[in-house]
Amino acid sequence: MDDERQRIVRVAGARRAKLTRVEGTSSEPHVKTERSAPADGDRGPNDERMLREVPPHY
């Protein structure tokens, strides 16, 4: 069971430690999927107003 856990490895001169790789995982980042607006027929009653408004911090 201890073989399946990640280990913390200190790196000299680095601020952060590294973790060892676990079998069955990938070190590649997740790809963010592009979100698209729904088709015109799938809009709700407030969608037009929500798309026009801009939050005050913009």
N, C-alpha and C positions, 0 to 999 in steps of 0.2 A: 504494500500500500504506500509506503514512503517513496517508492520509485515514481509514482504517478504525480507527486506534488512538485510544484515549482520551487526552485531554490533561489535564494537571494545571493548574488555575487557582488562583492564590493569591488569597485574599480578605482585604482589609485589615481588621485588627481581629479576625479569626477565628482560632481555634486550629487549625482543620483546613482543608485545601485542598479544592476541589471537582473532580470529574472531569467532563469533557464527556460528553454523551450519544453513544452509539454507535448507528448505524442498526440497527433491528431489535430493540432492547431496550426494556424498560419500566422506569420508575422506581418503579412501584407495588410494594409488598412482596408476597411470596408469601403466599397464604392457607393457614393451617395446617388440615389436614383433621382432622376429629374421628375419633378411633379408638374403636371399640366392642368390647365383649367378644364372643367367639365364642358361637355358640349352645350350649345345654347339651350336645348330642351331640358337639360338636367339642372338648371339653376333654380335656386330658391327665391323667396320674395325679398330678401335683404341682400342678395349677392351684389347687385349693381351698386348699392350704397357702400357696401363694405370695400369694394374694389376702388371706388373713388376717394374714400377717406384715407388720409395719411396720418399716422400717429404723430403727436406733437414733438417727439424727439428727432424727427427727420428733418 
